[in-house]
Amino acid sequence: MKLVGITGSIGAGKSTVAAYLRAEGFKVINLDEIGHDLIKPGLLAYDEILAIWPSVKAYDGTIDRKLLGQIVFSDPGAKSKLDAIMIPKIKEAAANQIAASPHEPLIFIDGALVVEFEMNKGFSDLIVVMCSRETQIERIRARDGLTTVEAIDRINGQLSQKEKLKHATAVIYNDTTADLLIHQIKNIVWGLHER
């Protein structure tokens, strides 16, 4: 079994790459989905987050992720606290999903913070998806309804594309057409099968 990371800065299009791979029948573990699940009411991360930031509890009892994001992306100390809560739990949940799939020849781990979590150290390969900063900002604003300043704060709150590239074994440039994106993905997957 090969573990292959898919990462990239927010808005780069790593989820598009992961969705294509999933549609092609590959096992894809999405770290963002794991993180979203871990903050649901009644789970340990939920209680820990509300103990530190009670104001992020929404009227329906869930955690207001947008408000939490505003807090942690504007305060490095708050981000460090949230990472200390979430990173070990996300790693454990991902490891459990990997262990539950022993016969998969390739498992893709999709997450913006793969390098920051140092999960890539256990991977055979790391695919970095990247695009121009302008494209990132446009995508984040359209997807998340953020202002330009908020989008830039989110980008700056993560490791830069340049730093992620230092860990890459493959790069996908996602400023092009869907056809060219798929062509790049197929070439990389073919290469993974050949090794």
C-alpha positions in Angstrom: 0.0 0.0 0.0 1.2 3.5 -0.9 0.1 6.5 1.0 0.1 9.6 -1.2 -0.5 13.1 0.2 -2.4 15.7 -1.7 -1.9 19.2 -0.4 -1.8 22.8 -1.4 -2.7 26.1 0.0 -6.3 27.1 0.5 -8.1 27.7 -2.8 -5.4 25.9 -4.9 -7.9 23.1 -5.9 -6.7 20.1 -4.0 -10.3 19.1 -3.3 -11.0 19.1 -7.0 -8.1 16.7 -7.5 -9.3 14.5 -4.6 -12.8 14.5 -6.0 -11.6 13.3 -9.4 -9.5 10.5 -7.8 -12.5 9.5 -5.6 -14.7 9.4 -8.7 -12.1 7.1 -10.4 -12.4 4.6 -7.5 -9.4 5.5 -5.4 -9.6 5.6 -1.6 -9.3 9.3 -0.5 -9.1 10.3 3.1 -10.1 14.0 3.5 -8.5 15.6 6.6 -10.8 18.6 6.4 -13.8 16.3 6.6 -12.3 14.5 9.6 -11.7 17.9 11.3 -15.3 19.0 10.6 -16.6 15.8 12.1 -14.5 16.1 15.2 -16.0 19.4 16.2 -19.6 18.1 16.2 -21.5 18.4 19.4 -20.7 15.7 22.0 -17.2 15.0 20.6 -14.1 15.7 22.6 -12.8 18.5 20.3 -16.1 20.2 20.5 -15.9 20.5 24.3 -12.2 21.5 24.2 -12.9 24.3 21.7 -15.9 25.7 23.6 -13.9 25.6 26.8 -11.4 28.1 25.2 -13.8 30.0 22.9 -17.3 29.8 24.2 -18.4 32.6 21.9 -18.1 30.3 18.9 -21.1 28.2 20.0 -23.9 28.9 17.4 -27.6 29.1 18.3 -28.1 25.5 17.2 -25.4 24.2 19.5 -22.8 23.6 16.7 -19.5 25.4 16.5 -19.7 28.4 14.2 -16.7 27.5 12.0 -16.6 30.9 10.2 -16.4 32.7 13.6 -13.7 30.2 14.8 -11.8 30.8 11.6 -11.9 34.6 12.1 -10.5 34.1 15.6 -7.7 31.7 14.8 -6.6 33.2 11.5 -6.2 36.6 13.1 -4.3 35.4 16.1 -1.3 33.0 15.8 -1.6 32.1 19.5 -5.2 31.1 19.0 -4.3 29.1 15.9 -1.6 27.2 17.9 -4.2 26.4 20.6 -6.6 25.0 18.0 -3.9 23.0 16.3 -2.9 21.5 19.6 -6.5 20.3 20.0 -7.1 19.1 16.5 -3.9 17.8 15.0 -3.5 14.7 17.3 -7.2 13.8 16.8 -7.1 14.2 13.0 -3.9 12.1 12.8 -5.5 9.3 14.9 -8.8 9.3 12.8 -6.8 9.2 9.5 -4.6 6.4 10.9 -7.8 4.4 11.7 -9.2 4.9 8.2 -5.9 3.8 6.7 -5.8 0.7 9.0 -9.3 -0.2 7.9 -8.2 -0.3 4.2 -5.3 -2.7 4.2 -5.9 -4.0 0.6 -5.9 -0.6 -1.2 -2.9 -0.3 -3.4 -3.0 3.5 -3.2 -4.6 5.7 -0.5 -4.6 9.4 -1.0 -4.6 11.7 2.0 -6.2 15.1 1.1 -5.5 18.0 3.4 -4.3 21.6 3.3 -2.1 21.1 6.4 -0.5 17.7 5.5 3.0 19.3 5.7 2.3 21.4 8.7 1.0 18.2 10.5 4.2 16.4 9.4 2.0 13.6 8.0 3.9 13.6 4.8 6.8 11.9 6.5 4.9 8.6 6.3 3.9 9.0 2.7 5.6 7.5 -0.3 4.7 10.7 -2.3 3.3 14.1 -1.9 1.4 15.9 -4.6 1.3 19.7 -4.2 -1.6 21.4 -6.0 -0.9 25.1 -6.7 -2.2 28.1 -8.5 -1.6 31.8 -8.7 -2.4 33.9 -5.6 -5.0 35.8 -7.5 -6.8 32.6 -8.4 -6.6 31.5 -4.8 -8.2 34.7 -3.6 -11.0 34.6 -6.2 -11.8 31.0 -5.3 -11.8 31.5 -1.5 -14.0 34.6 -1.8 -16.5 32.8 -4.1 -16.6 29.6 -2.1 -16.5 30.9 1.4 -18.1 34.4 1.0 -15.1 36.1 2.5 -13.7 39.5 1.8 -10.4 39.9 0.1 -8.7 40.7 3.4 -10.2 37.6 5.0 -9.1 35.4 2.1 -5.6 36.8 2.3 -5.6 36.2 6.1 -6.5 32.5 5.4 -3.8 32.2 2.8 -1.2 33.8 5.1 -2.3 31.6 8.0 -1.0 28.5 6.2 2.5 27.4 5.0 3.3 29.1 1.7 3.1 27.2 -1.6 6.8 27.7 -2.0 7.4 25.9 1.3 5.1 23.1 0.5 6.9 22.6 -2.9 10.1 21.7 -0.9 8.3 18.5 0.1 6.7 17.7 -3.2 7.4 14.6 -5.3 4.8 15.8 -7.9 3.2 19.2 -8.7 -0.2 19.9 -10.3 -0.7 23.4 -11.7 -4.4 24.2 -11.3 -4.6 27.5 -13.2 -5.6 25.8 -16.4 -8.6 24.0 -18.0 -10.3 21.0 -16.4 -9.0 18.8 -19.3 -5.4 19.8 -18.5 -5.9 19.3 -14.8 -7.2 15.8 -15.5 -4.3 15.1 -17.8 -1.8 16.1 -15.0 -3.6 13.9 -12.5 -3.6 10.8 -14.8 0.1 11.2 -15.5 0.9 11.4 -11.8 -1.3 8.4 -10.9 0.2 6.4 -13.8 3.7 7.2 -12.5 2.7 6.0 -9.0 1.5 2.7 -10.4 4.7 2.2 -12.3 6.9 2.5 -9.3 
